[in-house]
Amino acid sequence: MHIHYFQHANFEHVGSIKNWANENGHQMTGTKTFESTDFPDLDEIDFLVIMGGPQSAIDYQDTPYLVEEITYIQKAITANKMIIGVCLGAQLLAIATGGKALKSPHKEIGLFPIKLNEDGLKDPVFSQFNQTKIDTFHWHSDMCIPSTKYKILASTDGCPNQVFSNGKNIYGLQCHFEFTKFGIEDLVKNSIEDFEGNEAYVTTAEKMLAFDTSAVNLNMHRILEAMINLNQ
């Protein structure tokens, strides 16, 4: 399987998604869209992964390469490719579906559980967890608002839209199951200002650096495997 990812900053890594791809013998290529919009032909890829980044999806029209990404994502949707968007990537995916991105009610940085709703508990990918709450990482101040054709599957106390899907080949994750220890270290190093202020759902940089990512990463792998099994 050929997986292609869009990266939006040198310090926003593909993380455990890349580890999973390597462990399972999948080909993985990527485009740093802030440097180039030389995207692969859709016929060459099976799975599109759209990563997070510091850019604003709310004002995406002001960033030409984000506009080009959204056009490509729309074509990937039409071509029935498997697509997963993470954080900024989920917001861009939501826009590509005819939705939008908005400010989240609260900024979130830390390890908090997402809470699956009724649709989430029935979803063919997330039902495998057989539990209402799933621990995962967060680092965002905006959120995704997908088209009404897609179902919201999960929320947190700080953000009502954490996961959305069409129940088959398209999943948007406002949260971060892919964060590795190295990825968190690089984010903290390059975005230390995000911890400023006294926010209800923002942990400290020290706590963020101390988290063990292994269980969360395993759940990222389970999500990817379930998506592939669902679309074979």
Buried (B, 14 or more C-beta within 10 A) or exposed (E): BEBBBBBBBEBBBBBBBBBBBEEEEBEBEBBBBBEEBEBBEBEEBBBBBBBBBBBBBBEBEEBEBBBEBBEBBBBBBEEEBBBBBBBBBBBBBBBBBEBBBBEBEBBBBBBBBBBBBEBBBEBEBBBBBEEEEBBBBBBBBBBBBBBEEBBBBBBBEBBBBBBBBBBBBBBBBBBBBBBBBEBBEBBBEBBEEBBEEEBEBBBEBEEBEEBEBEEBBEBBBBBBBBBBEEEE
